[in-house]
Amino acid sequence: MAERNEMMQQNQKQNIEQKYYYTVMAEQEGMRLDQFLAGELKEHSRSYIQKLIKEGRVTVGDKKEKPGCRLKVEDSVVICVPPLKELEVLPEKMDLDIIYEDEDVILINKPKDMVVHPCPGRYTGTLVNGLLYHCRDNLSGINGVLRPGIVHRIDKDTSGLLMVAKNDLAHESLVNQLVEKTVTRRYIALVHGVIPHDNGTIDAPIGRDPKDRKKMTVIEGGKHAVTHFKVLRRF
């Protein structure tokens, strides 16, 4: 994991083409190629992925396919994502909710509906735009011009704390803490249904929902995941 993370950081620093390798699972059989990749590469839009497929940057086996290609179990899918264009991301004055800040890191309380970093079609109004204004040139450059200082992300519809690095040393340290799971994350969630116990532990593998690739669910063969919970209030 550490070696893979280091390689990805080097690719981001050098801004070179990145390759992603996937194997189609049983529950994914019959999915369209563009739908499959949109579920795996959530940071890219489906239209952008379709564009890459049409440009011949995606292979199934050793063959270039169309976006509507139906996948089979054990198919090997490879996508080559070209380097990002060095676009100018402009600083924007924002009322950031800063929880903590020192010379190395800054902790931001991200509100719901705010996008963390610029993406195709959206280069303003993101957290990065606000950070560039607040921090000036004091942000880690590991993730390039589009994601300066960003160590991890939170979805647009989720509110919560984000760690941002002001220099590369702090960035690498924070990434290692996430990989080694020495950072504790706590969430407050509204749950549908009745939880039978007031507290406990959920130890179950997490993976993409075969019925909705934009969601995660407990699934056989998923990633090891442990969640300790406590019921705060019942409705």
Secondary structure, DSSP 8 states (H G I E B T S, - for coil): -HHHHHHHHHHHHHT--EEEEEE--GGGTT-BHHHHHHHH-TTS-HHHHHHHHHTT-EEETTEE--TT-B--TT-EEEEEE----------------EEEE-SSEEEEEE-TT--SS-BTTB-SSSHHHHHHHHHTT-S--TT-TTSTTB-S---TT--EEEEEESSHHHHHHHHHHHHTT-S--------SS--SSSEEEEE--EEEETTEEEEEEE-TT-B--EEEEE-----
